[in-house]
Amino acid sequence: MNQTIRVAVIIPAYNEEASIASVVSAVHAASSDSIQLTPVVVNDCSKDSTKEIIGSLNCVALNLPINLGIGGAVQTGIKYAFDNGFDFCVQIDGDGQHPPQFIPVLEKELVANNWDVAIGSRYIEKEGFQSTFMRRTGIQYFQFLLKLITSENVTDSTSGMRMMNRKTMKLLYAYYPDEYPEPEALIIYNRNGLKFGEVPVQMNERMGGQSSIQGFGAVYYMFKVTIAIIFTYLRQ
């Protein structure tokens, strides 16, 4: 008899009242007898009704006392998953961009390829929502920069949909990047000898709220993340 795989689905949430209930419901719908998905919603000190909503849902609700940003919220979820003995954890956004039905696909590919991290990429098969032109330009830039530094070709380096095994959880338990952690985390994986790869997924447009990476903010994001990547590479 095969043992059920336990996966903590980490959902960082800041002002996600419009979408969080639907995301949690979709996570439960993606569970099966072979893979048990547990939604772990990390409320990053939201100013809307996110806290009240997740308190009424069938999920683990972790309410941070102060706003830590996306990195701190994700790391809180990673610590919870590691401390509670989950086999894997997977990060998805609270705005509905990442369909949970792809989580079993990430798990299957991670195990089959003996990876430590599986990253969901919307740019391998180019299906589903492809993001804005400005964001795609930034992602292509980071693809070039990361390949230059690590020799790894990552098509969707800013993807917030990624699955980790316990080895990766243990590494990130001590340190995880703060504001825009996804590209910087790839340096950490590479410099610590972790194996990672990408899996084709489809993503949706966000169900509510606004992205912080738009207009002039996108240019600032590229500059800031470039500096963070370089310093992380040197520090690691």
C-alpha positions in Angstrom: 0.0 0.0 0.0 1.5 3.3 -1.1 1.8 6.0 1.6 0.0 9.3 1.0 2.4 12.1 0.3 1.8 15.2 2.5 2.3 18.6 0.9 2.0 21.9 2.7 0.7 24.5 0.2 2.1 27.8 1.4 -0.1 30.7 0.3 1.3 34.1 1.3 -1.6 36.6 1.5 -1.6 40.4 1.8 -5.0 42.0 1.2 -6.3 39.0 -0.8 -10.0 39.1 0.4 -11.2 38.8 -3.2 -9.5 35.6 -4.0 -8.2 33.7 -1.0 -11.3 31.6 -0.4 -11.3 30.4 -4.0 -7.6 29.5 -3.8 -8.0 27.5 -0.7 -11.0 25.7 -2.2 -9.0 24.9 -5.3 -6.2 23.4 -3.2 -8.6 21.0 -1.6 -10.0 20.1 -5.0 -6.5 19.1 -6.2 -6.0 16.7 -3.3 -6.3 12.9 -3.9 -5.8 9.6 -2.1 -2.1 9.7 -3.2 -1.3 13.3 -2.4 -2.7 15.3 0.5 -2.6 19.0 0.1 -2.9 21.2 3.2 -3.4 24.9 2.6 -1.2 27.0 4.9 -2.3 30.6 4.5 0.2 33.1 5.9 -1.6 36.4 6.4 1.0 39.1 6.2 -0.7 41.6 8.4 -3.5 42.4 5.8 -5.5 45.6 6.1 -8.6 44.1 4.6 -10.8 41.2 5.7 -8.2 38.5 4.8 -7.7 37.5 8.4 -11.4 37.0 9.1 -11.9 35.1 5.9 -9.1 32.6 6.4 -10.3 32.1 10.0 -13.5 30.6 8.6 -11.8 28.4 6.0 -10.5 24.8 6.1 -6.9 25.8 6.2 -3.9 26.4 8.5 -4.2 30.1 9.3 -0.9 31.8 10.3 -1.4 35.5 11.1 1.8 37.5 11.3 1.9 40.3 13.9 3.8 42.7 11.6 4.2 42.9 7.8 7.2 40.9 6.8 6.8 41.1 3.0 6.6 38.1 0.6 9.9 36.6 1.7 9.1 36.6 5.4 5.6 35.2 4.8 6.9 32.4 2.6 9.7 31.5 5.1 7.1 31.4 7.9 5.2 28.8 5.8 8.4 26.8 5.1 9.2 26.7 8.8 5.7 25.4 9.6 6.0 22.7 6.9 9.4 21.6 8.1 8.5 21.6 11.8 5.3 19.6 11.1 6.9 16.9 9.1 5.5 17.5 5.6 7.2 15.6 2.8 7.2 18.6 0.5 6.0 22.2 0.5 4.9 24.3 -2.4 4.4 28.0 -2.7 1.5 29.5 -4.7 0.2 33.0 -4.8 -2.9 34.1 -2.9 -4.3 36.0 -5.9 -5.4 32.9 -7.9 -2.6 33.1 -10.5 -1.3 29.6 -9.8 -3.8 26.7 -10.5 -3.4 24.1 -7.7 -4.1 21.3 -10.1 -0.5 21.5 -11.3 0.9 20.8 -7.8 0.7 17.0 -8.3 2.6 17.5 -11.7 5.3 19.4 -9.9 5.6 16.6 -7.3 5.8 13.9 -9.9 8.5 15.7 -11.9 10.5 16.6 -8.8 10.6 13.0 -7.7 11.2 11.5 -11.2 14.2 13.9 -11.8 15.6 13.7 -8.3 15.3 17.5 -8.0 15.3 19.4 -4.7 13.1 22.2 -6.2 10.6 22.1 -9.0 9.6 25.5 -10.6 6.4 26.0 -12.5 7.1 27.9 -15.7 4.5 29.5 -18.0 7.1 30.0 -20.7 8.0 26.5 -21.7 4.8 25.7 -23.6 3.6 29.3 -23.6 0.0 28.5 -22.7 -2.3 30.4 -20.3 -1.7 34.0 -19.1 1.8 35.2 -20.2 2.0 38.3 -18.0 2.6 41.9 -19.2 5.1 43.0 -21.8 7.2 44.8 -19.2 7.3 41.8 -16.9 8.2 39.4 -19.7 11.0 41.7 -20.7 12.3 41.7 -17.1 12.0 37.9 -16.9 14.1 37.5 -20.1 16.7 39.8 -18.6 16.9 37.7 -15.4 17.1 34.6 -17.5 20.2 36.0 -19.2 21.7 37.3 -15.9 21.2 34.0 -14.0 22.5 31.9 -16.9 25.6 34.1 -16.9 26.2 33.6 -13.2 25.0 30.0 -12.6 25.0 28.4 -16.1 21.4 27.4 -15.4 18.8 28.3 -17.9 15.6 29.3 -16.1 12.8 30.6 -18.3 10.5 31.8 -15.5 12.8 33.0 -12.7 10.2 35.1 -11.0 7.6 32.3 -10.8 6.1 32.1 -7.3 5.0 28.5 -8.0 7.7 26.2 -6.8 7.9 22.9 -4.8 10.6 22.1 -2.3 11.7 18.9 -0.6 12.8 18.7 3.0 16.5 19.3 2.2 15.5 22.7 0.6 13.2 23.5 3.5 16.0 22.9 6.0 18.3 25.3 4.0 15.7 28.0 3.7 14.7 27.7 7.4 17.7 29.8 8.4 17.6 32.3 5.6 15.2 33.3 2.8 15.4 36.5 0.7 13.0 39.3 1.7 11.1 41.5 -0.8 11.3 39.8 -4.2 12.8 36.4 -3.3 12.3 34.1 -6.3 15.2 35.1 -8.6 17.6 35.5 -5.6 16.6 32.1 -4.2 17.8 30.5 -7.4 21.3 31.7 -6.5 21.0 30.1 -3.1 19.9 26.8 -4.6 22.8 26.8 -7.1 25.5 27.8 -4.6 24.4 25.1 -2.1 24.4 22.3 -4.7 20.6 21.8 -4.9 19.1 20.3 -8.0 16.3 22.2 -9.6 14.3 22.3 -12.8 11.2 23.7 -14.5 7.9 22.1 -15.2 5.4 23.5 -17.8 2.3 25.0 -16.1 -0.4 27.4 -17.1 -1.1 30.5 -15.0 -4.1 32.8 -14.7 -4.6 36.5 -14.4 -4.8 37.6 -10.8 -8.3 37.5 -9.4 -8.0 40.7 -7.4 -5.7 43.4 -6.2 -2.8 44.9 -8.1 0.8 43.8 -8.7 3.5 46.0 -7.1 5.6 45.4 -10.2 4.3 47.9 -12.8 5.3 51.2 -14.4 8.4 52.7 -12.9 8.2 50.1 -10.2 9.2 47.4 -12.8 12.4 49.3 -13.6 13.2 49.7 -9.9 12.4 46.0 -9.4 14.9 45.0 -12.1 17.6 47.2 -10.6 17.0 46.1 -7.0 16.9 42.4 -7.9 20.0 42.6 -10.0 21.9 44.1 -7.0 20.4 41.4 -4.7 21.4 38.6 -7.1 25.0 39.8 -7.3 25.4 40.2 -3.5 23.8 36.9 -2.8 26.2 35.2 -5.3 29.2 36.8 -3.6 27.9 36.1 0.0 27.0 32.5 -0.8 
